[in-house]
Amino acid sequence: MFSTKKMCWASGIKVEPGVRYSFRIERGERWMDKSIPADLGGFDVSEVPGFWSRITMTVFVPFRRVIMRPWFLPILCVGGSGADEYFVDPPGRVASPDIDVRTSGVFRARREGELFVYVNDAALAVPGLQKVFYNTISLDA
C-alpha cells in the first residue's frame, strides 16, 4: 500500500530495462488532496470546488511536478533520481466509470532500478521545503 503523502514511495520492486511490466493500482479509501476530492485519474483545476480554491490551484500549476498531467495523478518512476517516469493516464473518464477505485496498465522499463510511485502535486526545489505540499495530503492508496 503506497502513501500519497510520500514524495516518492519506494515499492521495493526492481525492474530491468526492456522488460514489459503490468501494474494495477487500487484505491482503498477515498482520496483527498487536502480538502479536494480526487480519483485515480487525478483532477483538473476546473473540478476544484470553490472560486478561490480554483485560483489557488491555478497559481500553483507551475510548481506541479509534471505540469502537463492532472493534479494527484499517480505516476510510476524507475530509479531514485532522474525522470524515467510512466504516467498512469486513465483511458478516459467517461469510458472508465471505475477509475475512481482502480486503474491498471503496462510499461516497458527504459532503465534498471527500483519502482517508485507518487501522486502529481506541487513540490518546491528548496532544501527542507520539498515536501511541504505533500504534508497536506490526506488518505492513502
BAPAGU-753728 format. One line per field, with one value per atom (N, C-alpha, C, O): atom name; residue in one letter; residue number from 1; y, z, x. Coordinates in pm, 1 decimal. Layout:
BEGIN
site = CA/... .
code = A/... .
pos = NUM/... .
py = Y/... .
pz = Z/... .
px = X/... .
This chain:
BEGIN
site = N/CA/C/O/N/CA/C/O/N/CA/C/O/N/CA/C/O/N/CA/C/O/N/CA/C/O/N/CA/C/O/N/CA/C/O/N/CA/C/O/N/CA/C/O/N/CA/C/O/N/CA/C/O/N/CA/C/O/N/CA/C/O/N/CA/C/O/N/CA/C/O/N/CA/C/O/N/CA/C/O/N/CA/C/O/N/CA/C/O/N/CA/C/O/N/CA/C/O/N/CA/C/O/N/CA/C/O/N/CA/C/O/N/CA/C/O/N/CA/C/O/N/CA/C/O/N/CA/C/O/N/CA/C/O/N/CA/C/O/N/CA/C/O/N/CA/C/O/N/CA/C/O/N/CA/C/O/N/CA/C/O/N/CA/C/O/N/CA/C/O/N/CA/C/O/N/CA/C/O/N/CA/C/O/N/CA/C/O/N/CA/C/O/N/CA/C/O/N/CA/C/O/N/CA/C/O/N/CA/C/O/N/CA/C/O/N/CA/C/O/N/CA/C/O/N/CA/C/O/N/CA/C/O/N/CA/C/O/N/CA/C/O/N/CA/C/O/N/CA/C/O/N/CA/C/O/N/CA/C/O/N/CA/C/O/N/CA/C/O/N/CA/C/O/N/CA/C/O/N/CA/C/O/N/CA/C/O/N/CA/C/O/N/CA/C/O/N/CA/C/O/N/CA/C/O/N/CA/C/O/N/CA/C/O/N/CA/C/O/N/CA/C/O/N/CA/C/O/N/CA/C/O/N/CA/C/O/N/CA/C/O/N/CA/C/O/N/CA/C/O/N/CA/C/O/N/CA/C/O/N/CA/C/O/N/CA/C/O/N/CA/C/O/N/CA/C/O/N/CA/C/O/N/CA/C/O/N/CA/C/O/N/CA/C/O/N/CA/C/O/N/CA/C/O/N/CA/C/O/N/CA/C/O/N/CA/C/O/N/CA/C/O/N/CA/C/O/N/CA/C/O/N/CA/C/O/N/CA/C/O/N/CA/C/O/N/CA/C/O/N/CA/C/O/N/CA/C/O/N/CA/C/O/N/CA/C/O/N/CA/C/O/N/CA/C/O/N/CA/C/O/N/CA/C/O/N/CA/C/O/N/CA/C/O/N/CA/C/O/N/CA/C/O/N/CA/C/O/N/CA/C/O/N/CA/C/O/N/CA/C/O/N/CA/C/O/N/CA/C/O/N/CA/C/O/N/CA/C/O/N/CA/C/O/N/CA/C/O/N/CA/C/O/N/CA/C/O/N/CA/C/O/N/CA/C/O/N/CA/C/O/N/CA/C/O/N/CA/C/O/N/CA/C/O/N/CA/C/O/N/CA/C/O/N/CA/C/O/N/CA/C/O/N/CA/C/O/N/CA/C/O/N/CA/C/O/N/CA/C/O/N/CA/C/O/N/CA/C/O/N/CA/C/O .
code = M/M/M/M/F/F/F/F/S/S/S/S/T/T/T/T/K/K/K/K/K/K/K/K/M/M/M/M/C/C/C/C/W/W/W/W/A/A/A/A/S/S/S/S/G/G/G/G/I/I/I/I/K/K/K/K/V/V/V/V/E/E/E/E/P/P/P/P/G/G/G/G/V/V/V/V/R/R/R/R/Y/Y/Y/Y/S/S/S/S/F/F/F/F/R/R/R/R/I/I/I/I/E/E/E/E/R/R/R/R/G/G/G/G/E/E/E/E/R/R/R/R/W/W/W/W/M/M/M/M/D/D/D/D/K/K/K/K/S/S/S/S/I/I/I/I/P/P/P/P/A/A/A/A/D/D/D/D/L/L/L/L/G/G/G/G/G/G/G/G/F/F/F/F/D/D/D/D/V/V/V/V/S/S/S/S/E/E/E/E/V/V/V/V/P/P/P/P/G/G/G/G/F/F/F/F/W/W/W/W/S/S/S/S/R/R/R/R/I/I/I/I/T/T/T/T/M/M/M/M/T/T/T/T/V/V/V/V/F/F/F/F/V/V/V/V/P/P/P/P/F/F/F/F/R/R/R/R/R/R/R/R/V/V/V/V/I/I/I/I/M/M/M/M/R/R/R/R/P/P/P/P/W/W/W/W/F/F/F/F/L/L/L/L/P/P/P/P/I/I/I/I/L/L/L/L/C/C/C/C/V/V/V/V/G/G/G/G/G/G/G/G/S/S/S/S/G/G/G/G/A/A/A/A/D/D/D/D/E/E/E/E/Y/Y/Y/Y/F/F/F/F/V/V/V/V/D/D/D/D/P/P/P/P/P/P/P/P/G/G/G/G/R/R/R/R/V/V/V/V/A/A/A/A/S/S/S/S/P/P/P/P/D/D/D/D/I/I/I/I/D/D/D/D/V/V/V/V/R/R/R/R/T/T/T/T/S/S/S/S/G/G/G/G/V/V/V/V/F/F/F/F/R/R/R/R/A/A/A/A/R/R/R/R/R/R/R/R/E/E/E/E/G/G/G/G/E/E/E/E/L/L/L/L/F/F/F/F/V/V/V/V/Y/Y/Y/Y/V/V/V/V/N/N/N/N/D/D/D/D/A/A/A/A/A/A/A/A/L/L/L/L/A/A/A/A/V/V/V/V/P/P/P/P/G/G/G/G/L/L/L/L/Q/Q/Q/Q/K/K/K/K/V/V/V/V/F/F/F/F/Y/Y/Y/Y/N/N/N/N/T/T/T/T/I/I/I/I/S/S/S/S/L/L/L/L/D/D/D/D/A/A/A/A .
pos = 1/1/1/1/2/2/2/2/3/3/3/3/4/4/4/4/5/5/5/5/6/6/6/6/7/7/7/7/8/8/8/8/9/9/9/9/10/10/10/10/11/11/11/11/12/12/12/12/13/13/13/13/14/14/14/14/15/15/15/15/16/16/16/16/17/17/17/17/18/18/18/18/19/19/19/19/20/20/20/20/21/21/21/21/22/22/22/22/23/23/23/23/24/24/24/24/25/25/25/25/26/26/26/26/27/27/27/27/28/28/28/28/29/29/29/29/30/30/30/30/31/31/31/31/32/32/32/32/33/33/33/33/34/34/34/34/35/35/35/35/36/36/36/36/37/37/37/37/38/38/38/38/39/39/39/39/40/40/40/40/41/41/41/41/42/42/42/42/43/43/43/43/44/44/44/44/45/45/45/45/46/46/46/46/47/47/47/47/48/48/48/48/49/49/49/49/50/50/50/50/51/51/51/51/52/52/52/52/53/53/53/53/54/54/54/54/55/55/55/55/56/56/56/56/57/57/57/57/58/58/58/58/59/59/59/59/60/60/60/60/61/61/61/61/62/62/62/62/63/63/63/63/64/64/64/64/65/65/65/65/66/66/66/66/67/67/67/67/68/68/68/68/69/69/69/69/70/70/70/70/71/71/71/71/72/72/72/72/73/73/73/73/74/74/74/74/75/75/75/75/76/76/76/76/77/77/77/77/78/78/78/78/79/79/79/79/80/80/80/80/81/81/81/81/82/82/82/82/83/83/83/83/84/84/84/84/85/85/85/85/86/86/86/86/87/87/87/87/88/88/88/88/89/89/89/89/90/90/90/90/91/91/91/91/92/92/92/92/93/93/93/93/94/94/94/94/95/95/95/95/96/96/96/96/97/97/97/97/98/98/98/98/99/99/99/99/100/100/100/100/101/101/101/101/102/102/102/102/103/103/103/103/104/104/104/104/105/105/105/105/106/106/106/106/107/107/107/107/108/108/108/108/109/109/109/109/110/110/110/110/111/111/111/111/112/112/112/112/113/113/113/113/114/114/114/114/115/115/115/115/116/116/116/116/117/117/117/117/118/118/118/118/119/119/119/119/120/120/120/120/121/121/121/121/122/122/122/122/123/123/123/123/124/124/124/124/125/125/125/125/126/126/126/126/127/127/127/127/128/128/128/128/129/129/129/129/130/130/130/130/131/131/131/131/132/132/132/132/133/133/133/133/134/134/134/134/135/135/135/135/136/136/136/136/137/137/137/137/138/138/138/138/139/139/139/139/140/140/140/140/141/141/141/141 .
py = -117.8/0.0/123.8/140.1/210.7/328.4/449.1/463.6/533.4/652.4/771.1/801.0/838.6/956.7/1074.6/1175.1/1063.8/1170.3/1165.5/1260.9/1055.6/1041.1/1110.1/1096.8/1183.7/1243.9/1137.5/1156.2/1027.1/915.8/789.8/766.4/709.9/589.5/474.5/440.5/415.5/304.1/174.7/134.9/109.3/-13.7/-137.5/-237.1/-130.9/-249.7/-342.0/-446.7/-304.8/-386.0/-334.9/-215.8/-426.0/-391.1/-424.8/-531.8/-332.5/-357.0/-356.3/-297.7/-422.2/-435.4/-363.4/-363.2/-302.9/-232.0/-326.8/-439.4/-279.5/-356.4/-455.6/-511.1/-478.8/-574.0/-499.5/-386.4/-565.2/-506.9/-549.7/-667.7/-451.8/-476.6/-430.5/-330.5/-503.9/-460.3/-415.7/-463.8/-324.4/-275.1/-255.3/-243.0/-252.6/-224.4/-142.5/-179.0/-33.6/49.6/48.1/77.4/14.4/9.3/100.3/88.2/189.9/284.1/218.7/170.7/217.2/156.2/244.4/195.6/373.8/469.5/587.0/595.2/676.3/795.9/882.3/907.7/927.5/1013.3/1158.0/1201.7/1231.3/1375.4/1442.9/1397.6/1550.3/1635.7/1753.9/1853.1/1740.4/1829.6/1821.1/1726.2/1916.9/1911.2/1887.1/1895.2/1857.6/1839.8/1691.1/1618.5/1644.2/1503.3/1470.2/1549.6/1352.5/1309.1/1162.4/1088.9/1120.9/979.2/940.8/1023.6/817.9/771.5/836.8/818.8/911.1/986.0/1126.7/1206.1/1158.6/1293.1/1388.1/1345.2/1517.6/1616.4/1741.3/1771.0/1812.7/1938.1/2053.9/2038.1/2170.4/2289.4/2316.4/2359.5/2291.8/2318.1/2232.8/2266.5/2122.8/2034.6/2072.2/2014.3/2167.1/2207.0/2289.3/2386.2/2250.9/2327.9/2462.8/2470.4/2566.8/2699.2/2784.2/2738.9/2907.6/3000.8/3024.6/3013.6/3056.8/3089.6/2967.5/2980.2/2851.5/2728.4/2704.3/2662.1/2730.9/2716.6/2816.8/2783.4/2937.5/3038.7/2991.5/2999.6/2942.5/2894.4/2780.3/2780.4/2683.1/2569.7/2615.5/2560.5/2714.6/2767.3/2832.8/2814.5/2908.5/2974.9/2873.0/2898.8/2756.9/2656.7/2558.6/2473.3/2568.3/2478.0/2477.8/2369.7/2592.6/2588.2/2509.8/2472.7/2484.7/2410.0/2260.7/2182.5/2222.3/2081.4/2001.8/2049.9/1882.9/1802.4/1772.1/1778.1/1739.9/1718.6/1812.9/1784.5/1923.5/2030.2/1983.0/2025.2/1897.3/1856.9/1740.7/1686.0/1702.5/1595.8/1651.8/1748.4/1592.4/1644.2/1636.6/1559.2/1719.6/1713.0/1574.1/1517.2/1519.7/1396.2/1269.2/1163.1/1278.2/1160.0/1072.7/1124.9/941.8/856.2/848.8/841.8/850.5/842.7/738.4/737.4/650.4/549.8/606.0/675.6/576.1/627.9/517.5/449.9/499.1/398.3/469.5/562.9/423.7/481.9/595.4/659.5/618.8/721.6/862.8/958.1/878.9/1012.3/1005.2/897.6/1119.2/1121.3/1129.0/1143.2/1119.7/1136.9/1018.9/1038.7/897.8/779.9/751.8/664.1/829.4/826.0/764.5/771.2/704.8/640.7/691.7/670.3/759.1/822.3/722.7/645.5/725.1/635.0/708.9/736.1/740.6/812.2/718.6/609.0/760.9/675.7/670.2/764.4/562.7/550.7/650.3/666.5/715.4/812.8/809.4/702.0/923.4/927.1/867.9/791.3/902.1/851.8/702.1/628.2/656.5/515.4/428.0/305.5/489.4/412.3/454.6/529.3/408.2/452.4/410.6/472.2/306.1/272.4/326.8/276.4/427.8/489.0/546.4/568.8/570.1/624.0/521.3/560.2/392.2/290.9/203.9/146.7/192.0/108.2/152.7/205.3/129.7/155.1/58.1/8.9/31.7/-60.7/-20.2/63.4/-79.7/-51.1/-129.5/-216.9/-98.5/-163.2/-57.2/51.0/-89.6/-4.0/-90.1/-197.5/-43.4/-110.9/-25.5/89.3/-82.2/-7.6/34.9/-44.1/159.2/211.1/197.2/209.5/171.4/152.9/61.7/29.6/21.3/-67.6/16.5/127.3/-37.4/31.2/-6.0/-87.2/55.2/30.5/112.1/223.1/55.2/123.4/207.9/158.9/335.0/427.9/475.0/471.3/519.1/570.8/702.2/715.0/799.3/923.3/981.0/942.2/1073.9/1145.4/1283.0/1342.2/1333.0/1460.0/1576.0/1606.6/1638.8/1753.3/1856.8/1832.1/1970.9/2074.8/2031.6/1965.9/2069.1/2041.6/2159.7/2219.5/2191.9/2302.1/2247.9/2151.5/2308.8/2267.6/2347.0/2399.8/2353.8/2426.6/2326.9/2266.5/2308.8/2213.5/2239.2/2351.6/2131.8/2140.3/2172.3/2154.8/2218.7/2254.3/2168.9/2191.5/2070.9/1990.0/1924.5/1914.8/1879.7/1800.2/1882.0/1823.6/2014.1/2096.0/2071.0/2069.8/2051.3/2027.7/1885.0/1861.8/1790.8/1651.5/1631.9/1537.9/1716.1/1704.6/1740.2/1711.0/1803.3/1841.1/1740.8/1753.4/1642.2/1542.0/1448.5/1417.0/1404.6/1310.5/1180.5/1179.8/1073.8/938.2/870.9/937.2/740.5/658.9/571.8/552.5/519.1/430.2/287.1/196.0 .
pz = 0.0/0.0/0.0/89.2/-98.5/-102.7/-41.3/-48.0/17.5/83.5/-10.8/-64.9/-30.7/-117.1/-51.9/-118.1/74.9/144.1/114.3/143.8/56.1/23.5/-108.8/-205.2/-113.0/-240.2/-342.4/-461.9/-297.0/-383.5/-297.1/-217.6/-312.5/-232.2/-295.9/-412.1/-220.1/-268.2/-261.7/-154.7/-376.4/-382.1/-338.8/-297.0/-349.1/-321.7/-441.8/-433.9/-553.6/-675.5/-767.3/-797.8/-811.3/-904.1/-1045.6/-1069.9/-1139.4/-1278.8/-1364.3/-1327.3/-1478.8/-1572.2/-1702.7/-1744.2/-1767.7/-1892.9/-2003.3/-2015.0/-2083.1/-2194.8/-2158.3/-2247.0/-2030.6/-1986.0/-1972.0/-1923.9/-2014.7/-2007.0/-1874.9/-1839.8/-1802.3/-1672.3/-1674.4/-1737.7/-1605.1/-1587.1/-1442.2/-1353.1/-1420.4/-1285.5/-1265.6/-1361.0/-1141.4/-1103.3/-975.7/-879.8/-974.9/-855.2/-813.7/-893.5/-690.6/-637.4/-515.2/-422.9/-515.9/-406.4/-296.2/-318.6/-175.6/-61.9/-1.5/37.3/6.8/61.7/-33.3/-132.2/-3.1/-85.7/-76.5/33.2/-190.3/-193.7/-179.0/-230.0/-107.9/-93.4/-104.1/-43.1/-180.4/-181.7/-92.0/-136.8/33.6/141.2/150.8/210.4/94.4/101.6/-34.9/-48.4/-135.9/-272.0/-302.6/-299.2/-332.6/-367.0/-497.8/-591.8/-502.4/-622.0/-648.6/-559.0/-772.8/-805.7/-869.2/-876.1/-915.3/-970.5/-1104.1/-1153.8/-1161.9/-1283.8/-1254.3/-1346.2/-1125.7/-1087.5/-1103.4/-1118.6/-1099.9/-1120.7/-1185.7/-1171.7/-1256.2/-1320.4/-1234.1/-1148.9/-1257.3/-1181.1/-1192.4/-1095.4/-1309.1/-1329.5/-1239.1/-1218.1/-1185.3/-1098.6/-950.5/-866.8/-918.6/-779.5/-733.5/-799.4/-619.6/-571.0/-512.8/-439.5/-545.8/-490.1/-577.1/-621.7/-600.8/-686.0/-636.8/-715.1/-509.5/-457.1/-454.6/-472.0/-433.7/-438.8/-580.8/-599.7/-681.2/-821.4/-854.5/-925.1/-804.1/-826.2/-764.6/-828.5/-641.2/-572.1/-649.3/-669.1/-693.1/-767.5/-900.2/-943.4/-965.3/-1090.6/-1067.3/-1146.3/-959.7/-927.3/-905.1/-939.7/-847.3/-815.6/-929.5/-914.2/-1041.9/-1154.9/-1193.0/-1217.0/-1200.2/-1236.8/-1137.6/-1170.7/-1017.6/-917.8/-918.3/-843.7/-1003.0/-1011.7/-1067.0/-1155.7/-1017.1/-1058.2/-1207.0/-1272.8/-1260.7/-1404.9/-1450.0/-1431.1/-1509.0/-1542.0/-1635.2/-1619.8/-1730.8/-1831.7/-1790.5/-1874.4/-1666.1/-1616.7/-1504.5/-1438.8/-1481.5/-1379.0/-1237.0/-1208.4/-1150.9/-1009.1/-957.3/-996.0/-871.1/-795.9/-880.8/-831.5/-1007.6/-1093.0/-1043.4/-1021.3/-1024.8/-987.2/-1100.2/-1217.8/-1062.5/-1158.4/-1109.0/-991.6/-1199.7/-1168.4/-1211.7/-1312.8/-1136.0/-1164.5/-1135.9/-1033.4/-1225.6/-1204.4/-1163.6/-1230.0/-1054.0/-1002.8/-906.2/-911.8/-817.9/-716.2/-767.5/-700.8/-884.4/-940.4/-1091.4/-1150.9/-1151.3/-1295.4/-1328.9/-1240.4/-1455.6/-1499.8/-1583.5/-1690.0/-1537.8/-1607.1/-1550.4/-1465.9/-1599.7/-1542.4/-1639.3/-1761.2/-1582.1/-1656.7/-1598.8/-1481.0/-1680.5/-1633.5/-1631.7/-1725.8/-1526.4/-1509.9/-1561.2/-1486.9/-1691.8/-1752.6/-1769.5/-1823.5/-1724.0/-1742.5/-1889.7/-1963.9/-1933.1/-2073.3/-2112.8/-2231.8/-2019.7/-2045.8/-1931.8/-1892.0/-1879.2/-1762.1/-1792.2/-1711.7/-1906.5/-1939.0/-1965.7/-1923.8/-2035.7/-2071.9/-1953.8/-1961.1/-1845.6/-1731.5/-1603.2/-1523.4/-1582.8/-1464.3/-1332.6/-1229.7/-1331.9/-1205.1/-1186.3/-1101.4/-1261.8/-1243.1/-1102.5/-1053.1/-1038.3/-902.7/-802.9/-695.5/-833.6/-738.7/-787.5/-705.2/-920.0/-968.9/-1108.2/-1186.1/-1136.3/-1269.9/-1292.7/-1197.5/-1417.3/-1448.5/-1582.2/-1654.3/-1613.1/-1739.0/-1751.7/-1669.9/-1854.0/-1878.3/-1913.4/-1961.4/-1889.0/-1931.7/-1957.5/-1899.0/-2044.8/-2072.2/-2008.8/-2048.0/-1911.6/-1838.4/-1932.1/-2013.4/-1919.6/-2001.1/-1930.6/-1992.8/-1800.2/-1725.8/-1607.0/-1571.9/-1546.8/-1430.4/-1304.1/-1294.9/-1208.4/-1080.0/-1006.9/-1053.4/-891.2/-810.1/-864.4/-914.6/-853.6/-896.5/-780.9/-669.8/-809.7/-711.9/-762.4/-882.5/-671.0/-705.7/-631.0/-514.6/-698.8/-632.3/-701.2/-813.2/-634.0/-696.9/-737.6/-669.8/-847.9/-904.4/-821.0/-824.2/-747.7/-665.5/-679.4/-746.2/-617.4/-620.9/-533.8/-431.3/-575.8/-498.9/-517.8/-625.2/-413.7/-419.7/-425.9/-356.7/-508.2/-521.0/-422.3/-457.4/-299.2/-193.0/-81.0/-26.7/-45.7/61.4/187.4/236.5/236.8/356.3/328.1/415.6/208.2/175.3/63.1/22.1/12.9/-99.6/-70.0/-158.9/52.8/87.3/145.4/189.0/148.0/215.4/162.7/241.3/32.7/-22.5/4.2/21.8/7.4/33.1/178.4/208.0/267.2/406.5/430.1/537.2/332.4/349.4/286.2/300.3/217.3/150.4/255.4/354.9/233.1/326.5/256.0/136.7/329.6/288.5/199.9/129.1/204.3/131.0/29.4/33.3/-63.4/-167.2/-120.2/-192.5 .
px = 84.5/0.0/88.8/172.1/72.1/157.7/87.7/-34.4/168.2/117.0/124.7/231.2/12.6/10.3/82.7/108.5/115.1/188.2/337.7/409.7/384.8/526.9/557.0/481.6/667.2/707.8/742.0/719.1/796.2/831.1/827.9/918.9/724.3/708.3/785.8/763.4/875.9/958.2/877.8/831.8/861.0/780.7/858.3/799.2/992.0/1072.6/1082.7/1147.0/1020.1/1021.0/1131.3/1137.6/1218.5/1326.3/1281.6/1225.9/1306.3/1270.9/1397.4/1499.2/1388.7/1501.1/1467.7/1351.8/1566.0/1540.2/1493.6/1542.1/1399.2/1347.6/1238.5/1173.7/1217.2/1114.3/981.3/976.1/876.0/741.4/677.3/677.6/622.3/560.6/415.8/382.1/331.3/192.6/176.6/246.5/85.0/60.1/-89.0/-165.8/-126.7/-265.2/-260.9/-192.9/-332.2/-343.3/-489.4/-578.5/-512.3/-647.7/-654.3/-573.8/-749.8/-766.0/-846.4/-957.5/-788.5/-856.5/-963.8/-1069.9/-937.1/-1032.4/-1043.1/-970.2/-1133.0/-1148.6/-1023.6/-973.7/-972.6/-853.4/-893.9/-997.0/-810.2/-830.1/-694.7/-597.8/-686.9/-569.6/-606.4/-664.0/-572.2/-614.9/-766.7/-817.6/-841.7/-988.1/-1051.9/-1174.0/-970.4/-1020.8/-1034.0/-934.6/-1156.4/-1173.0/-1102.0/-1102.2/-1041.9/-969.4/-999.4/-1041.2/-977.6/-984.4/-851.9/-761.0/-839.0/-712.1/-676.8/-565.6/-768.6/-740.3/-692.6/-672.2/-674.4/-635.5/-752.9/-867.3/-723.7/-829.1/-770.4/-651.7/-855.5/-817.4/-864.8/-952.3/-805.7/-842.6/-992.2/-1054.6/-1050.4/-1193.5/-1282.5/-1399.0/-1229.1/-1306.5/-1295.9/-1365.2/-1211.3/-1190.6/-1310.3/-1347.8/-1371.3/-1485.9/-1441.6/-1342.9/-1514.2/-1488.4/-1398.1/-1292.7/-1439.8/-1367.5/-1225.3/-1130.9/-1207.8/-1074.8/-984.5/-863.3/-1040.3/-960.1/-909.6/-795.5/-994.7/-952.2/-841.2/-746.0/-853.5/-749.3/-617.9/-513.0/-623.0/-503.1/-438.2/-316.7/-517.4/-462.9/-402.5/-301.1/-462.5/-408.8/-273.1/-180.5/-261.4/-134.6/-22.8/92.4/-56.6/45.2/75.3/162.8/6.1/33.4/182.0/235.8/251.8/394.2/481.4/594.0/430.9/506.7/472.7/531.7/377.3/337.9/455.3/525.9/476.9/591.8/589.7/693.5/473.2/458.2/346.7/228.5/385.4/290.5/180.0/65.3/210.8/113.4/24.1/-47.6/26.7/-61.0/-148.2/-109.3/-265.9/-357.3/-298.9/-207.5/-355.2/-322.4/-356.8/-458.8/-273.8/-297.8/-299.7/-338.0/-259.0/-249.7/-134.9/-25.6/-154.8/-42.5/60.5/25.1/187.1/296.8/396.4/433.4/439.7/540.2/675.3/684.4/779.0/912.3/1013.5/1004.5/1108.9/1212.5/1341.0/1386.0/1398.2/1522.2/1493.5/1388.5/1588.8/1570.8/1589.9/1549.6/1650.5/1668.8/1652.4/1658.4/1632.1/1611.1/1464.3/1379.9/1434.4/1296.1/1248.5/1190.0/1272.5/1221.3/1083.2/1065.3/984.2/850.3/750.2/766.3/647.5/539.6/409.8/381.3/330.8/208.6/93.7/75.6/18.1/-95.5/-219.2/-313.4/-215.3/-326.7/-445.2/-430.5/-562.6/-681.1/-719.8/-691.7/-783.2/-822.1/-930.4/-957.3/-991.3/-1098.2/-1196.7/-1241.9/-1230.5/-1318.6/-1455.5/-1508.5/-1513.6/-1646.6/-1641.0/-1730.1/-1536.3/-1524.5/-1481.9/-1491.5/-1435.2/-1386.8/-1457.5/-1401.0/-1578.7/-1652.2/-1587.3/-1615.1/-1500.0/-1438.5/-1299.2/-1225.7/-1259.4/-1128.3/-1116.3/-1005.8/-1230.5/-1224.8/-1172.9/-1127.1/-1178.0/-1132.0/-1016.8/-945.4/-996.1/-885.3/-843.5/-923.0/-716.4/-664.2/-548.6/-488.2/-518.9/-410.2/-349.4/-403.8/-238.2/-171.4/-43.3/-14.7/33.9/162.3/265.3/231.4/391.1/500.6/622.5/636.8/710.3/836.9/946.2/967.4/1014.6/1117.4/1229.9/1277.8/1270.6/1380.8/1514.8/1620.3/1510.0/1634.6/1611.4/1497.8/1719.6/1716.4/1701.0/1753.8/1628.9/1617.2/1491.0/1411.0/1474.9/1356.3/1239.3/1257.2/1119.3/997.4/944.0/924.1/921.7/864.7/729.1/702.3/643.8/511.1/491.0/529.1/431.0/391.8/269.7/236.7/202.4/92.0/141.7/225.7/89.7/133.4/79.7/-39.5/167.8/132.1/242.7/343.1/225.1/328.1/445.5/427.8/563.3/685.1/779.1/784.8/851.7/947.2/1088.5/1121.5/1172.1/1312.0/1397.7/1503.2/1349.9/1419.7/1449.0/1356.4/1576.9/1609.0/1525.6/1515.9/1466.7/1383.7/1237.8/1153.0/1206.9/1068.1/1008.9/895.1/1085.2/1037.1/902.7/818.1/881.9/763.7/649.5/550.2/659.0/559.5/417.6/322.9/401.2/268.2/221.6/102.0/312.3/276.3/233.6/159.7/277.0/237.4/92.3/39.2/25.2/-114.5/-209.7/-331.3/-156.1/-239.3/-298.1/-232.8/-420.4/-480.3/-518.4/-549.0/-516.0/-553.4/-450.7/-374.9/-448.8/-353.1/-423.5/-545.0/-341.5/-395.9/-387.7/-428.2 .
